[in-house]
Amino acid sequence: MRRKLSQKTKKILKHGTLWVLFVVLLVLLMMWSTPMAQTKVIGTTFSVEQSYYLGLNPHEVLESIFHDLGIRDIRLSVYWNRTERERGVLNFEEVDWQLALAERYGARVILAVGRKVPRWPECHDPGWYRALSEEERREEQLALVRAVIERYKSHPSIVMWEVENEPYLPYGDCPDYAVELLDEEIALVRALDSHPILVTDSGELSFWVMAARRGDIFGTTMYRTVYNRFFGQITYPIPPEFFRIKQTFTRWAVGKKPLIVIELQGEPWAARPYHTLPVEEQYETMSPQMFRETMEYSARAGFDTIYIWGVEWWFWLKVNGHNEIWDIVREKIQQVSAESIIQ
C-alpha cells in the first residue's frame, strides 16, 4: 500500500524541487556565460564639476588625462545647469574646449546628454527649470538634446551619445524625473544623427533589459564597496559570475549588443566627502590594492571594455603626493596599447 503524502510534505518537496531547478539553471548559465575577458579598452569619465569640487583646475586635469595617463577613450558630459544658466541662452564654451582638447589628442568621446548625466546630483537642473510646468520641462529638455546633437554631430572626436545616465535607477537629487521622456529623446537623437546610442543602468541594483533594449550599446556600472545611510559601509557579496550571468541573460533577451562597463568604481565612497578625510581613511574603501583587485574583477566578470570612475580623485591624490593609483592606471593603459599593437 502506498502512503499518501501530507500537504506539508508535498509543499516541502515542491519548494525543494524548485530550489534544485534554480541551482541547476544557475550552474548552466555560469557554464554558458561570457568567459573571463582580456581588457581591450580602458577609458574614464571626466567631470568639470567634480574637478572644481575638489579644488582642481579642470583644464589641467583633462590635459593630464590625455598627456600623462595616455587615455584615449573618455566620457564627457553636457551639464545643463552650466550650459543654459538663463533660459533660452545656450553657452557651449565649456564643452567646446573639452572636445577641442580631445581632438588634439585623437581621443574618442562618448558625450552624455539630457537632464540626468554623470556625477551628483545626477539631475543637473538649471535654476529656472523647476518653476516650469510639466509640458514646458519636456519641451526644454528635448530642445537641449536637439541643440547638443546638432552642434556636435559632425565633431571628429564624437563616437557615441549617452542619452540620460542610468535613467531607470531612482538615484540622486532628481525630483519628478520623467523616465517616460527617454524614448522621445532617443528617437530625436536617431532622427538627427547616425552615431550609436549608449544607454546605461546599475550593475547591482537594476535588471538591464529595459535599458539595453533601447540603446545600440549597453553600459553597466560596477561598484563593490559603497556607503548606505541605513547600513553604513558595505561591500556587495557579489562574485564576478553574477555579471557574466546577467550578460548572458541580457543578450538572450535583447540580442548580441555590445555590453561595456561604463563606471568601474575607482574612488572611495564614504559617509562624507572623501577629500575631507585623511588619505588613510579614503583608502579604506579604495586603496591601490583594492583598485588593482577591482580591475581584475571586471575582467573576471567578462568585460573587455571598461571606463574607470574617479579620475579627478587620482589627480587630486597625485597633487597631494600619492601617485600610486595614477601610476597603476598609466601602467594598465600602456599594457593595453602594447597588446593592441601586437594584435
Stockholm file with secondary structure:
# STOCKHOLM 1.0

chainA/1-343         MRRKLSQKTKKILKHGTLWVLFVVLLVLLMMWSTPMAQTKVIGTTFSVEQSYYLGLNPHEVLESIFHDLGIRDIRLSVYWNRTERERGVLNFEEVDWQLALAERYGARVILAVGRKVPRWPECHDPGWYRALSEEERREEQLALVRAVIERYKSHPSIVMWEVENEPYLPYGDCPDYAVELLDEEIALVRALDSHPILVTDSGELSFWVMAARRGDIFGTTMYRTVYNRFFGQITYPIPPEFFRIKQTFTRWAVGKKPLIVIELQGEPWAARPYHTLPVEEQYETMSPQMFRETMEYSARAGFDTIYIWGVEWWFWLKVNGHNEIWDIVREKIQQVSAESIIQ
#=GR chainA/1-343 SS CCCCCCHHHHHHHHHHHHHHHHHHHHHHHHHHSCCCCCCCEEEEECCHHHHHHTTCCHHHHHHHIIIIICCCEEEEECCHHHHCSBTTBCCCHHHHHHHHHHHHTTCEEEEEESSBCSSTTSBCCCTTGGGSCHHHHHHHHHHHHHHHHHHHTTCTTEEEEEESSSTTSCCSSCTTCCTTHHHHHHHHHHHHCCSCEEEEECTTTCCSHHHHHHSSEEEEEECCEEEETTTEEEECCCCTHHHHHHHHHHHHHHCSCCEEEEEEECSCCCSSCGGGSCHHHHTTTSCHHHHHHHHHHHHHTTCSEEEEECHHHHHHHHHTTCCHHHHHHHHHHHHHHHHHHHC
#=GC SS_cons         CCCCCCHHHHHHHHHHHHHHHHHHHHHHHHHHSCCCCCCCEEEEECCHHHHHHTTCCHHHHHHHIIIIICCCEEEEECCHHHHCSBTTBCCCHHHHHHHHHHHHTTCEEEEEESSBCSSTTSBCCCTTGGGSCHHHHHHHHHHHHHHHHHHHTTCTTEEEEEESSSTTSCCSSCTTCCTTHHHHHHHHHHHHCCSCEEEEECTTTCCSHHHHHHSSEEEEEECCEEEETTTEEEECCCCTHHHHHHHHHHHHHHCSCCEEEEEEECSCCCSSCGGGSCHHHHTTTSCHHHHHHHHHHHHHTTCSEEEEECHHHHHHHHHTTCCHHHHHHHHHHHHHHHHHHHC
//
